[in-house]
Amino acid sequence: MMRAAELYGGSLYDLAAEEKQEQDILTEMQGIGTLLRENPKYAALLSEPSIPKEKRLELLDQAFRGEIRPYLLNFLKLITERELLSQYGGMCRAYERRFNAAHNIVAATVRTAVPLDQEERDRLKEALGKRSGKQVVLREMLDASLLGGIVVEIDGKTLDGSVAGRLLEIRKKVEEIVL
């Protein structure tokens, strides 16, 4: 059975693609996702069962009418009515996966101890693009536990070029020799 997030996110993507609005809706979905994460009380208000559904839908209209595409506003109303707003993040990820697959894009999560500069970012995107054969979108995360280097997760694979990863490999080789 398909999870609600996959079903709803995928269905919205199908509609957006049919209407040639997939990039615009993706951008707006991401913005709303950020808004809901940064304002959890607003998300809780929209999900509060003691508030009549009509009032919650009216709140969505007041906040978003004219600010986002009507398809996305109707989508928000639908998932609010069906009490699925808590799964919005998963729906966004499902939509983005469909978008990326349709546009030959792959997301790569990059963990580093210090932020990458633009030149490093560009070189990494180019190298990962050659390796994957796809356009690469980087998601950067700072991770002080790495000490140095970089860890990249792309297409379900982890490429570990961190100092900690290299030390672990050396340790394994030494243990093999000693044993």
ABEGO torsion letter per residue (X at the ends): XBBAAAAAAAAAAAAAAAAGAAAAAAAAAAAAAAAAAABAAAAAAAABAABBAAAAAAAAAAAABGABBAAAAAAAAAAAAAGAAAAAAAAAAAAAAAAAAAAGBBBBBBBBABBBBAAAAAAAAAAAAAAAGBBBBBBBBBBAAAGEEBBBBBGGBBBBABAAAAAAAAAAAAAAAAX
